[in-house]
Amino acid sequence: MSVPDQDEDKAKKKKKEKPEPKRAVDGVSFGVKQGETLALLGLSGAGKTSTFSMMLGEESISGGKIFLSEKDMDDMCYEPHKLHGVVGYCPQTNNIEASYTVE
């Protein structure tokens, strides 16, 4: 077998071996009582945005359960309008129009 054939075999093996998908959120558990504030701090890629997106029904949940005010988020996925009055969320980006001023 020549060297180019060996390289081709290695390339074929790499294509066949698919890495498992990376979990953005795994093993998270917390409780927040009415009137309390929750902030998630962590490094980039730690799953903060994904956690909030799942809590708000913007992303599906692949495992586990999320309850907000005793409402199961499995029943509310992709229907975040049902959470009005239940949860307030301030994302990491500035959502205030730059031309607004305070007097």
Phi and psi in radians as a Rosetta constraint file:
Dihedral C 1 N 2 CA 2 C 2 CIRCULARHARMONIC -1.498 0.35
Dihedral N 2 CA 2 C 2 N 3 CIRCULARHARMONIC 2.892 0.35
Dihedral C 2 N 3 CA 3 C 3 CIRCULARHARMONIC -1.061 0.35
Dihedral N 3 CA 3 C 3 N 4 CIRCULARHARMONIC -0.771 0.35
Dihedral C 3 N 4 CA 4 C 4 CIRCULARHARMONIC -1.017 0.35
Dihedral N 4 CA 4 C 4 N 5 CIRCULARHARMONIC -0.621 0.35
Dihedral C 4 N 5 CA 5 C 5 CIRCULARHARMONIC -1.132 0.35
Dihedral N 5 CA 5 C 5 N 6 CIRCULARHARMONIC -0.670 0.35
Dihedral C 5 N 6 CA 6 C 6 CIRCULARHARMONIC -1.131 0.35
Dihedral N 6 CA 6 C 6 N 7 CIRCULARHARMONIC -0.739 0.35
Dihedral C 6 N 7 CA 7 C 7 CIRCULARHARMONIC -1.101 0.35
Dihedral N 7 CA 7 C 7 N 8 CIRCULARHARMONIC -0.669 0.35
Dihedral C 7 N 8 CA 8 C 8 CIRCULARHARMONIC -1.136 0.35
Dihedral N 8 CA 8 C 8 N 9 CIRCULARHARMONIC -0.722 0.35
Dihedral C 8 N 9 CA 9 C 9 CIRCULARHARMONIC -1.093 0.35
Dihedral N 9 CA 9 C 9 N 10 CIRCULARHARMONIC -0.733 0.35
Dihedral C 9 N 10 CA 10 C 10 CIRCULARHARMONIC -1.106 0.35
Dihedral N 10 CA 10 C 10 N 11 CIRCULARHARMONIC -0.714 0.35
Dihedral C 10 N 11 CA 11 C 11 CIRCULARHARMONIC -1.120 0.35
Dihedral N 11 CA 11 C 11 N 12 CIRCULARHARMONIC -0.701 0.35
Dihedral C 11 N 12 CA 12 C 12 CIRCULARHARMONIC -1.124 0.35
Dihedral N 12 CA 12 C 12 N 13 CIRCULARHARMONIC -0.709 0.35
Dihedral C 12 N 13 CA 13 C 13 CIRCULARHARMONIC -1.113 0.35
Dihedral N 13 CA 13 C 13 N 14 CIRCULARHARMONIC -0.738 0.35
Dihedral C 13 N 14 CA 14 C 14 CIRCULARHARMONIC -1.098 0.35
Dihedral N 14 CA 14 C 14 N 15 CIRCULARHARMONIC -0.664 0.35
Dihedral C 14 N 15 CA 15 C 15 CIRCULARHARMONIC -1.135 0.35
Dihedral N 15 CA 15 C 15 N 16 CIRCULARHARMONIC -0.652 0.35
Dihedral C 15 N 16 CA 16 C 16 CIRCULARHARMONIC -1.254 0.35
Dihedral N 16 CA 16 C 16 N 17 CIRCULARHARMONIC -0.600 0.35
Dihedral C 16 N 17 CA 17 C 17 CIRCULARHARMONIC -1.430 0.35
Dihedral N 17 CA 17 C 17 N 18 CIRCULARHARMONIC 1.826 0.35
Dihedral C 17 N 18 CA 18 C 18 CIRCULARHARMONIC -1.721 0.35
Dihedral N 18 CA 18 C 18 N 19 CIRCULARHARMONIC 2.211 0.35
Dihedral C 18 N 19 CA 19 C 19 CIRCULARHARMONIC -1.206 0.35
Dihedral N 19 CA 19 C 19 N 20 CIRCULARHARMONIC 2.619 0.35
Dihedral C 19 N 20 CA 20 C 20 CIRCULARHARMONIC -1.168 0.35
Dihedral N 20 CA 20 C 20 N 21 CIRCULARHARMONIC 2.535 0.35
Dihedral C 20 N 21 CA 21 C 21 CIRCULARHARMONIC -1.092 0.35
Dihedral N 21 CA 21 C 21 N 22 CIRCULARHARMONIC 2.490 0.35
Dihedral C 21 N 22 CA 22 C 22 CIRCULARHARMONIC -1.347 0.35
Dihedral N 22 CA 22 C 22 N 23 CIRCULARHARMONIC 2.329 0.35
Dihedral C 22 N 23 CA 23 C 23 CIRCULARHARMONIC -1.517 0.35
Dihedral N 23 CA 23 C 23 N 24 CIRCULARHARMONIC 2.199 0.35
Dihedral C 23 N 24 CA 24 C 24 CIRCULARHARMONIC -1.344 0.35
Dihedral N 24 CA 24 C 24 N 25 CIRCULARHARMONIC -0.562 0.35
Dihedral C 24 N 25 CA 25 C 25 CIRCULARHARMONIC -2.348 0.35
Dihedral N 25 CA 25 C 25 N 26 CIRCULARHARMONIC 2.207 0.35
Dihedral C 25 N 26 CA 26 C 26 CIRCULARHARMONIC -2.619 0.35
Dihedral N 26 CA 26 C 26 N 27 CIRCULARHARMONIC 2.189 0.35
Dihedral C 26 N 27 CA 27 C 27 CIRCULARHARMONIC 1.285 0.35
Dihedral N 27 CA 27 C 27 N 28 CIRCULARHARMONIC 0.532 0.35
Dihedral C 27 N 28 CA 28 C 28 CIRCULARHARMONIC -1.605 0.35
Dihedral N 28 CA 28 C 28 N 29 CIRCULARHARMONIC 2.357 0.35
Dihedral C 28 N 29 CA 29 C 29 CIRCULARHARMONIC -2.588 0.35
Dihedral N 29 CA 29 C 29 N 30 CIRCULARHARMONIC 2.254 0.35
Dihedral C 29 N 30 CA 30 C 30 CIRCULARHARMONIC -2.812 0.35
Dihedral N 30 CA 30 C 30 N 31 CIRCULARHARMONIC 2.831 0.35
Dihedral C 30 N 31 CA 31 C 31 CIRCULARHARMONIC -2.285 0.35
Dihedral N 31 CA 31 C 31 N 32 CIRCULARHARMONIC 2.518 0.35
Dihedral C 31 N 32 CA 32 C 32 CIRCULARHARMONIC -2.317 0.35
Dihedral N 32 CA 32 C 32 N 33 CIRCULARHARMONIC 2.148 0.35
Dihedral C 32 N 33 CA 33 C 33 CIRCULARHARMONIC -1.446 0.35
Dihedral N 33 CA 33 C 33 N 34 CIRCULARHARMONIC 2.772 0.35
Dihedral C 33 N 34 CA 34 C 34 CIRCULARHARMONIC -0.971 0.35
Dihedral N 34 CA 34 C 34 N 35 CIRCULARHARMONIC 2.325 0.35
Dihedral C 34 N 35 CA 35 C 35 CIRCULARHARMONIC 1.578 0.35
Dihedral N 35 CA 35 C 35 N 36 CIRCULARHARMONIC -0.223 0.35
Dihedral C 35 N 36 CA 36 C 36 CIRCULARHARMONIC -1.491 0.35
Dihedral N 36 CA 36 C 36 N 37 CIRCULARHARMONIC 2.843 0.35
Dihedral C 36 N 37 CA 37 C 37 CIRCULARHARMONIC -2.049 0.35
Dihedral N 37 CA 37 C 37 N 38 CIRCULARHARMONIC 2.437 0.35
Dihedral C 37 N 38 CA 38 C 38 CIRCULARHARMONIC -2.059 0.35
Dihedral N 38 CA 38 C 38 N 39 CIRCULARHARMONIC 2.318 0.35
Dihedral C 38 N 39 CA 39 C 39 CIRCULARHARMONIC -2.269 0.35
Dihedral N 39 CA 39 C 39 N 40 CIRCULARHARMONIC 2.362 0.35
Dihedral C 39 N 40 CA 40 C 40 CIRCULARHARMONIC -1.840 0.35
Dihedral N 40 CA 40 C 40 N 41 CIRCULARHARMONIC 2.201 0.35
Dihedral C 40 N 41 CA 41 C 41 CIRCULARHARMONIC -2.053 0.35
Dihedral N 41 CA 41 C 41 N 42 CIRCULARHARMONIC 2.486 0.35
Dihedral C 41 N 42 CA 42 C 42 CIRCULARHARMONIC 3.013 0.35
Dihedral N 42 CA 42 C 42 N 43 CIRCULARHARMONIC 3.031 0.35
Dihedral C 42 N 43 CA 43 C 43 CIRCULARHARMONIC -1.181 0.35
Dihedral N 43 CA 43 C 43 N 44 CIRCULARHARMONIC 2.821 0.35
Dihedral C 43 N 44 CA 44 C 44 CIRCULARHARMONIC -1.036 0.35
Dihedral N 44 CA 44 C 44 N 45 CIRCULARHARMONIC 2.308 0.35
Dihedral C 44 N 45 CA 45 C 45 CIRCULARHARMONIC 1.514 0.35
Dihedral N 45 CA 45 C 45 N 46 CIRCULARHARMONIC 0.106 0.35
Dihedral C 45 N 46 CA 46 C 46 CIRCULARHARMONIC -1.360 0.35
Dihedral N 46 CA 46 C 46 N 47 CIRCULARHARMONIC -0.244 0.35
Dihedral C 46 N 47 CA 47 C 47 CIRCULARHARMONIC 1.845 0.35
Dihedral N 47 CA 47 C 47 N 48 CIRCULARHARMONIC 0.215 0.35
Dihedral C 47 N 48 CA 48 C 48 CIRCULARHARMONIC -1.095 0.35
Dihedral N 48 CA 48 C 48 N 49 CIRCULARHARMONIC -0.913 0.35
Dihedral C 48 N 49 CA 49 C 49 CIRCULARHARMONIC -1.132 0.35
Dihedral N 49 CA 49 C 49 N 50 CIRCULARHARMONIC -0.700 0.35
Dihedral C 49 N 50 CA 50 C 50 CIRCULARHARMONIC -1.096 0.35
Dihedral N 50 CA 50 C 50 N 51 CIRCULARHARMONIC -0.707 0.35
Dihedral C 50 N 51 CA 51 C 51 CIRCULARHARMONIC -1.051 0.35
Dihedral N 51 CA 51 C 51 N 52 CIRCULARHARMONIC -0.856 0.35
Dihedral C 51 N 52 CA 52 C 52 CIRCULARHARMONIC -1.159 0.35
Dihedral N 52 CA 52 C 52 N 53 CIRCULARHARMONIC -0.670 0.35
Dihedral C 52 N 53 CA 53 C 53 CIRCULARHARMONIC -1.081 0.35
Dihedral N 53 CA 53 C 53 N 54 CIRCULARHARMONIC -0.668 0.35
Dihedral C 53 N 54 CA 54 C 54 CIRCULARHARMONIC -1.228 0.35
Dihedral N 54 CA 54 C 54 N 55 CIRCULARHARMONIC -0.687 0.35
Dihedral C 54 N 55 CA 55 C 55 CIRCULARHARMONIC -1.076 0.35
Dihedral N 55 CA 55 C 55 N 56 CIRCULARHARMONIC -0.589 0.35
Dihedral C 55 N 56 CA 56 C 56 CIRCULARHARMONIC -1.613 0.35
Dihedral N 56 CA 56 C 56 N 57 CIRCULARHARMONIC 0.041 0.35
Dihedral C 56 N 57 CA 57 C 57 CIRCULARHARMONIC 1.379 0.35
Dihedral N 57 CA 57 C 57 N 58 CIRCULARHARMONIC 0.250 0.35
Dihedral C 57 N 58 CA 58 C 58 CIRCULARHARMONIC -1.495 0.35
Dihedral N 58 CA 58 C 58 N 59 CIRCULARHARMONIC -0.350 0.35
Dihedral C 58 N 59 CA 59 C 59 CIRCULARHARMONIC -2.310 0.35
Dihedral N 59 CA 59 C 59 N 60 CIRCULARHARMONIC 2.603 0.35
Dihedral C 59 N 60 CA 60 C 60 CIRCULARHARMONIC -1.307 0.35
Dihedral N 60 CA 60 C 60 N 61 CIRCULARHARMONIC 2.760 0.35
Dihedral C 60 N 61 CA 61 C 61 CIRCULARHARMONIC -1.842 0.35
Dihedral N 61 CA 61 C 61 N 62 CIRCULARHARMONIC 2.131 0.35
Dihedral C 61 N 62 CA 62 C 62 CIRCULARHARMONIC -1.500 0.35
Dihedral N 62 CA 62 C 62 N 63 CIRCULARHARMONIC -0.271 0.35
Dihedral C 62 N 63 CA 63 C 63 CIRCULARHARMONIC -2.922 0.35
Dihedral N 63 CA 63 C 63 N 64 CIRCULARHARMONIC 2.720 0.35
Dihedral C 63 N 64 CA 64 C 64 CIRCULARHARMONIC 1.436 0.35
Dihedral N 64 CA 64 C 64 N 65 CIRCULARHARMONIC -2.958 0.35
Dihedral C 64 N 65 CA 65 C 65 CIRCULARHARMONIC -2.405 0.35
Dihedral N 65 CA 65 C 65 N 66 CIRCULARHARMONIC 2.570 0.35
Dihedral C 65 N 66 CA 66 C 66 CIRCULARHARMONIC -2.252 0.35
Dihedral N 66 CA 66 C 66 N 67 CIRCULARHARMONIC 2.245 0.35
Dihedral C 66 N 67 CA 67 C 67 CIRCULARHARMONIC -2.135 0.35
Dihedral N 67 CA 67 C 67 N 68 CIRCULARHARMONIC 2.287 0.35
Dihedral C 67 N 68 CA 68 C 68 CIRCULARHARMONIC -2.156 0.35
Dihedral N 68 CA 68 C 68 N 69 CIRCULARHARMONIC 2.082 0.35
Dihedral C 68 N 69 CA 69 C 69 CIRCULARHARMONIC 0.873 0.35
Dihedral N 69 CA 69 C 69 N 70 CIRCULARHARMONIC 0.810 0.35
Dihedral C 69 N 70 CA 70 C 70 CIRCULARHARMONIC 1.127 0.35
Dihedral N 70 CA 70 C 70 N 71 CIRCULARHARMONIC 0.247 0.35
Dihedral C 70 N 71 CA 71 C 71 CIRCULARHARMONIC -1.749 0.35
Dihedral N 71 CA 71 C 71 N 72 CIRCULARHARMONIC 2.221 0.35
Dihedral C 71 N 72 CA 72 C 72 CIRCULARHARMONIC -1.349 0.35
Dihedral N 72 CA 72 C 72 N 73 CIRCULARHARMONIC 2.113 0.35
Dihedral C 72 N 73 CA 73 C 73 CIRCULARHARMONIC -1.178 0.35
Dihedral N 73 CA 73 C 73 N 74 CIRCULARHARMONIC -0.323 0.35
Dihedral C 73 N 74 CA 74 C 74 CIRCULARHARMONIC -1.044 0.35
Dihedral N 74 CA 74 C 74 N 75 CIRCULARHARMONIC -0.573 0.35
Dihedral C 74 N 75 CA 75 C 75 CIRCULARHARMONIC -1.429 0.35
Dihedral N 75 CA 75 C 75 N 76 CIRCULARHARMONIC -0.226 0.35
Dihedral C 75 N 76 CA 76 C 76 CIRCULARHARMONIC -2.036 0.35
Dihedral N 76 CA 76 C 76 N 77 CIRCULARHARMONIC 0.080 0.35
Dihedral C 76 N 77 CA 77 C 77 CIRCULARHARMONIC -0.987 0.35
Dihedral N 77 CA 77 C 77 N 78 CIRCULARHARMONIC 2.357 0.35
Dihedral C 77 N 78 CA 78 C 78 CIRCULARHARMONIC 1.137 0.35
Dihedral N 78 CA 78 C 78 N 79 CIRCULARHARMONIC 0.359 0.35
Dihedral C 78 N 79 CA 79 C 79 CIRCULARHARMONIC -2.311 0.35
Dihedral N 79 CA 79 C 79 N 80 CIRCULARHARMONIC 0.972 0.35
Dihedral C 79 N 80 CA 80 C 80 CIRCULARHARMONIC -1.088 0.35
Dihedral N 80 CA 80 C 80 N 81 CIRCULARHARMONIC -0.333 0.35
Dihedral C 80 N 81 CA 81 C 81 CIRCULARHARMONIC -1.081 0.35
Dihedral N 81 CA 81 C 81 N 82 CIRCULARHARMONIC -0.377 0.35
Dihedral C 81 N 82 CA 82 C 82 CIRCULARHARMONIC -1.271 0.35
Dihedral N 82 CA 82 C 82 N 83 CIRCULARHARMONIC -0.194 0.35
Dihedral C 82 N 83 CA 83 C 83 CIRCULARHARMONIC -1.642 0.35
Dihedral N 83 CA 83 C 83 N 84 CIRCULARHARMONIC 0.028 0.35
Dihedral C 83 N 84 CA 84 C 84 CIRCULARHARMONIC -1.016 0.35
Dihedral N 84 CA 84 C 84 N 85 CIRCULARHARMONIC 2.256 0.35
Dihedral C 84 N 85 CA 85 C 85 CIRCULARHARMONIC 1.502 0.35
Dihedral N 85 CA 85 C 85 N 86 CIRCULARHARMONIC -0.140 0.35
Dihedral C 85 N 86 CA 86 C 86 CIRCULARHARMONIC -1.739 0.35
Dihedral N 86 CA 86 C 86 N 87 CIRCULARHARMONIC -0.735 0.35
Dihedral C 86 N 87 CA 87 C 87 CIRCULARHARMONIC -2.473 0.35
Dihedral N 87 CA 87 C 87 N 88 CIRCULARHARMONIC 2.515 0.35
Dihedral C 87 N 88 CA 88 C 88 CIRCULARHARMONIC -1.973 0.35
Dihedral N 88 CA 88 C 88 N 89 CIRCULARHARMONIC 2.492 0.35
Dihedral C 88 N 89 CA 89 C 89 CIRCULARHARMONIC -2.456 0.35
Dihedral N 89 CA 89 C 89 N 90 CIRCULARHARMONIC 2.261 0.35
Dihedral C 89 N 90 CA 90 C 90 CIRCULARHARMONIC -2.025 0.35
Dihedral N 90 CA 90 C 90 N 91 CIRCULARHARMONIC 1.851 0.35
Dihedral C 90 N 91 CA 91 C 91 CIRCULARHARMONIC -1.232 0.35
Dihedral N 91 CA 91 C 91 N 92 CIRCULARHARMONIC 3.015 0.35
Dihedral C 91 N 92 CA 92 C 92 CIRCULARHARMONIC -1.243 0.35
Dihedral N 92 CA 92 C 92 N 93 CIRCULARHARMONIC -0.273 0.35
Dihedral C 92 N 93 CA 93 C 93 CIRCULARHARMONIC -1.612 0.35
Dihedral N 93 CA 93 C 93 N 94 CIRCULARHARMONIC 2.698 0.35
Dihedral C 93 N 94 CA 94 C 94 CIRCULARHARMONIC -1.394 0.35
Dihedral N 94 CA 94 C 94 N 95 CIRCULARHARMONIC 2.046 0.35
Dihedral C 94 N 95 CA 95 C 95 CIRCULARHARMONIC -1.737 0.35
Dihedral N 95 CA 95 C 95 N 96 CIRCULARHARMONIC 0.130 0.35
Dihedral C 95 N 96 CA 96 C 96 CIRCULARHARMONIC -1.638 0.35
Dihedral N 96 CA 96 C 96 N 97 CIRCULARHARMONIC 2.304 0.35
Dihedral C 96 N 97 CA 97 C 97 CIRCULARHARMONIC -1.020 0.35
Dihedral N 97 CA 97 C 97 N 98 CIRCULARHARMONIC 2.305 0.35
Dihedral C 97 N 98 CA 98 C 98 CIRCULARHARMONIC -1.098 0.35
Dihedral N 98 CA 98 C 98 N 99 CIRCULARHARMONIC -0.442 0.35
Dihedral C 98 N 99 CA 99 C 99 CIRCULARHARMONIC -1.431 0.35
Dihedral N 99 CA 99 C 99 N 100 CIRCULARHARMONIC -0.126 0.35
Dihedral C 99 N 100 CA 100 C 100 CIRCULARHARMONIC -1.254 0.35
Dihedral N 100 CA 100 C 100 N 101 CIRCULARHARMONIC 2.481 0.35
Dihedral C 100 N 101 CA 101 C 101 CIRCULARHARMONIC -2.246 0.35
Dihedral N 101 CA 101 C 101 N 102 CIRCULARHARMONIC 2.822 0.35
Dihedral C 101 N 102 CA 102 C 102 CIRCULARHARMONIC -1.994 0.35
Dihedral N 102 CA 102 C 102 N 103 CIRCULARHARMONIC 2.334 0.35
